[in-house]
Amino acid sequence: MPGPNKAPGHIVLTSHPGGSGTKPVPIKWGAADAATRGPVVATTTEPKHRNVIGAHAGAYALYRALAIASGRLSSMHVPDLTNTAPAEPIGPHPQWADPKRIVSLDPWGHMVAEVFADRLKAGWDIRPTIAVTKARINLPELREAMSAGRLKPDGDVLLKSGDVRVTKIAIEPVWYLPGIAERFQVNESQLRRSLFEYTGGMFPELVTRSDLKVFLPPIGGHTIYLIGEVAALTDPEKKVACRIHDECNGSDVFGSDICTCRPYLAHGIEVCIETAQQGGAGIVVYNRKEGRALGEVTKFLVYNARKRQEGGDRAATYFERTECVAGVQDMRFQELAPDVLHWLGVTRIDRFCSMSDMKYEPLVRSGIEVVERVPIPEALIPADASVEMDAKKAAGYYSAAVPDASELAKAKGRSLKE
């Protein structure tokens, strides 16, 4: 007996203009208002509305397909967005109207139920790519900071239990391909071809549909934790602290001691709490880019190579061992890092909790002022992570101290990672 998701008699291809039988609704990236910009529509309940390449929640799209194929999800399901509005208002900000400032997310992605209400009522399947909610976080390191007297509960930002009140934001990537190409100083056709070829031809529209300018890549996005009043982010009289953190599951979740990821994340949250308690706000941007976007399998292979090489793990060969395995030292491409901050309306960061020049320089180039760079305290660096830290400092990592040049000379000039 056929299930509720029996395959249709024919498949409508969208790999060429006119394949869906209609011209897609244009997206005018960088328009000052949502109506002029137009919605991002990637779903297939009504193919004629589709105007982007890819799928919503791209990293999980295959699970959705599996759920439909197995009959657990109706292919015609349209989300009911009742009561899903943002728990805190974000924007619009002037940066949203600059097509060069934001190229990797949809600034209107959390407001679709509001700004595209008429089209939703008409049956359009327009889905949010951003969600804003309220939550609490609790880390043992914060309780330790309270016990040590570095943090004190105020009953508002930080509670006696160690809970921290936050505004939590999830963001799916939405790439404006002309803007991505310009940001990386490559030809758009070259970018499209690379994306097409190195995803195994998964998205033929990349090379056949030049009229589709927006791509929803099948990668992880960002989670933002805002500490303090959201309005403080754009108040020139209030201070802003920020930690941009790239995912390291082994350290962030399980506490492995081969790197400084979790200690620096916890320290950044502590600085954000301090700043919020002083009337400002703190931002923690958590990016899904495991293993420098090389992946966890590659990362663990590199760990083995570093520890088993002749002479043991050492700073002078730290980057070389990664490149030998992966072919490149880092694929996180921090050129896209400022987009989230521009979406929040941030123009100045008073305390930037990062020593990475690869994170710092794109922010400054994009017009965000960085007043102070806050290094991780030496006491928080695990013993097994000293090799990594020494190599990074020699390669350009921000630090007040100068490492031993005799041991680290080979690392000079190499790209800085965090």
N, C-alpha and C positions, 0 to 999 in steps of 0.2 A: 504494500500500500504506500503510495507516495506521501512524503511528509509535507509540512506547511511551506517548505522552501524548495519545492520542485523547480528544477532549472527551467527557464523559459525556452521556447522553441528556437529562438535565435539570439545572437549576441550582437549588440550595437557597438561597433568599434569607435573610439574617439581619437584614434591616432592620426587622423587627418582632418583638416578644416572641413566642416560640413558633415562629419561622420555622425554627429548626434542629431543632425537635421535642423539645427538652428545656430545662429551666431551667439557666442557666449556674451553675457553681460560684462562690459569692460570694467576693469579695476584701475582707477586713476590713483596710483600710489602717491602718497604725500598730499592728497587733497585735504583742505582745512576742515571739512565736515564729512561725516560718515555717509550721508546720502550721495554726495558727489563722488566719494571714494568708491562706494559700492561694496556689496558683501563678498566674503570669501566662501564659495560653495564647492565642496569637494565630494558630497555624498551622491549616491546613485539612485535614490528613490524617484528622482525626476531628472534624467540625464540632460535634458535641454537647459537646465539651470547651471550645470557644472561649468565653472570658469577657471579652475586651477588644475595643476598636475599633482597627483598623489592622493593621500587619504588623511582624514582627521586621525589624531592619535597614531601617527604613522608607525611608531615603534611597536604598537599593539594591533595594527590593522590585520595581521595574519591570524591573531587570536579571534578577532571579530569574524573573519571569513570562516574559521573553523567552527565557531559557534553557529553560524548560519548553515554551513554545510551539514552539521550534525543535528540540525533541527531545534537547537536550544534558543535560537534568536531569530526573530522574523526579519527577513531582509527588508521589509517595509516599515520597520519600527522607526519612528521619529521621536526624538527626546521631548518630553514635556518640561519646559523650562520654568514652570511656575515656582516661585519662591527661590529661584537660584541666583538672584541678582547679587552683585558684589556686596560683601559685608562692610566694605569701606569704599568710598568713591576714589577712583584714580583717574585724574585728568578730566578733560583733555588739556594737554600742555602744548606750548608753542612748538616743541620739538616734533610733535606728531605731524605737523604740516611741512616738515623738511624731509624730502624723500631720501636725502643722503644720511640723515642722522639715525634712522631706524630702517633696517633692511632685512632683519631676520625674525621679526615677530609682527603680528597684527595689532597695532595700538588700540583698535576698537574691538579686539577679540573678547573682552569681558562684558561688552555692552550690547551684544547683538540683539538680545530680547527687547532692549529699549530703542535702539536707533534703527532697527529694521523690523519694527513691530508690524507695519503694514504688509510687508512681504511675507512675514511669518503667518499672518492671518490669511493670506492668499494661498497658503499651502507650500511655501518655500521651505526647504530643509536647510536652514542656516544654523550652524553649530558654533558654540563658543570655542575659542582656542586658549582662553585665559579664564581662570576661576579665582575668586578672592574670598577668603573665609577667615574666621577667627579661631585661634587655638592657643594651647599652652605647650611649652617645651620644658623638659627637665633633664639635665645632664649631671652626672655625678661630679664632674669637674666644677660645676657652678656651686654645688653644695660644699665642695672643698674650699672654693674661694670664699664662701660665706663663713666657714669655720675659721679660715685664716684671717678674716677681717678685711679682705680686699673688696668684697661685695657686702652690702647691707640691704636687707629687705625693706621696701618702702610701702608695701601693700598695694601698689598700683602696677608698676612695671615688674618688680620682683617680689614674689610672695614668700612668707616664712617657710613654706614647704619646699622652696627651691624652684617652684614653677615660675616660668617667665611668660607673661602675656604677649602674644604676637599676632600680627596680621600675616596670614600665610597665603601665598599666591603661587598657583601652578601655571606655567606657560608652555604651550606647544610651539615648536618652531614653524614659522611661516616665512619662506624666503622669497623676496622680490628679486628675481634673477638679474635684471639689469643693475640693480643696486649692489648685489653681491659681487658681480663681475667688476664693477667699478671699485668697490672696496678693496678687492684683491689685485686690481690692476691687470685684469685679464680680459680677453675678448669674450663677449657673452656667448657666441657660438662655440668657442673653445670650452667654456665652462659647461655648457649644455652637453656637449659631446663627451666630456670626461665623466659627468654625472651619469650619462646614459651607459657608457661602456663599462664603467667600474661598478655598476649595480647590475651587471649581467643583462642589460637591455630591459630592465624591469619597467622603465617608464619611457616608452617610445615617443610620447608627446614632447619629451625634451628636445628631440631633434626634428620632429615633424610638425610641431604646433608652435611656431614663433609668435602666434597671437595670444598664447597663454603665457603670461609673464610671472605667475606666482606658483611656487612649488612647495608642497608640504613634505619635507624629507622624512624618511623612516628612521629617525634618530631620537634620542632622548632630549628633553627640553630643560627647563629650569624650575626650581622651586625657590621662592623668595620668602625670607622671614624678616618682617619689618617689626622693629622694637621701638616703642614710643609712639607719639602721635604722627600719623601719616602727613598731616599738614606741615610738620616741621621740616620735611624733606625739601620744600620749596620756599621756606622762610629764610631770607638772608640773615636774619638775626639769630637763627638757631644753628647749632653745630650738627654735623652729620658724620657718623662713623660707618665704615663699609668693609666687609670681608667678601671678596670674590673667591669662591672655593670650587675646585674641580673634584668631582667624585673620586673617592678612593675607598671602595667598600671594605677592603681588608682592614684598613686603619679606622675609618670613620665609624664602622659598625662593630667590628670585632677586635679593634685595639691592637693590631699587630705593630711591632715596634721598629720596623725597618725604615719608616719614613715619619715625617713630622705632620702628616695631614690632620689627624684628629687633634693633636695638641694645638696646632695653629687654628683649627676651626673653633675649638673651645675657647682659645684666647681671644679670637675675633668676636665671638659672642659676648664674652666678658666685657670687652671694650665697648661694644654696642650697647650693653646694658648700662654701663657707666655713663655713656653719652646721653642715653635716653633719660636717665635719672637726673641729669643736669639740665633737662628741658629740651634736649635735642632729639635725634632719632638715629637708630642703627639699622643697617641693611646687611643681611647675609644672603648672598646669591649663591645657590647651590646648583652647579651645572652637571648634567649627566655626561661625563667625558672620561669614563673609567680608563685608567692606565695611560693618561695623556692622549686619550681618544684612540689608542692603539688596541685597546681591549684587554680583558683580564688574563686571557691565555697568554698573550704576548708578554704581558707584565711579569707573569710568573716564570716564563722562560728566561726573561732577562735576569730575574733574581738568581736563578740557577747559574746562568753564565757568569754573573758578577762574582758569586761566591766560589765557583769552581775554577776560575781562571788562575793561571800561574801568578803567584804573588798575592793571591787573595783579593778580596774586595777593597778597592782604593779609589780615591777621588780622581786620580789622573786618568783612569779609564772608565769612569762612571758613564759618561755620555756615549763613549765609543761602543760599549757593550750593548746599549740599547739600539744603536744604529746598525750594528752587525746583525742583530736579530730581526729588527723591524724595517730596516732600510731608511729610516728617518728617526730623528731624535724626539719629535713631538708633532702631533697632528691636531692639537686643540684649537689652533688659530684664534688667538685672543683678539684679532681684529674685530670680531663680532661682540666682544665683551661689553662695550659701551652702550649697546642698544637698549638693554634692560634699564640702565640708569637714565637714559634719555626718556624712556617710556614713563618713568617715575617722576620726571621733571627735574631731576638733579642737575645742578650746574656746578656744585662745589662739594668736595669731600674733605672734611677737616682732619679726619684720622683714617688713613687707608691701611688696613691690616694686611699687608702683603709686602714681601721683599722682592717680588718678581718684576723685572723690568718688562717682561712680555705682557703683563697685565697693566702695569703703570703707563707705559708709553702710548698705547692706543687710547686710553682715557684722556690723556693730555692732548693728543692730536685731535680728538673729537671735540675739544672745547671745554672739557670738565677740569676744573681747577683742583689740584691735590695739594693740600696745605702741609700735611705731615704723613710720612710713611712709618708705620709702626712695625718693627721687627719682632719675631717671636723671642721671648726671653730664653736665654741660654739654658736655664733650669728646666725648661719644658721640652728640650730636645732629647729624645730617647738615645741611649748609647749606640744602638745599632743603626741610627739614622745620621750619625756624625759624618760618615763618608758622603752621603748625599748632600748634606748641608755644606760641607767644605767645598765640594765640587761646584755647587751652585754659586757660592760666594766668589770663587775664582773666575766663574764665567760671567759675572756681572750682577749677581744677586745683591740687592741693597743691603749694606751692613756698615756699621760704624767701625767694626774691627776688620783688619786686613789679615787674611789667612796666610799660611806659610807658602811663599812663592816657590820654593824649591820642590815641594811635593806636588804642587798644583799647576805647574807651568803648562803642562799638556792640555789642561782644561781651558786655558785662556782663549778667548775668542769664540768659544762654543755657545750655542743658544742656551738661554736660561730657562729652566723649567720649575714649575711648582705643582 
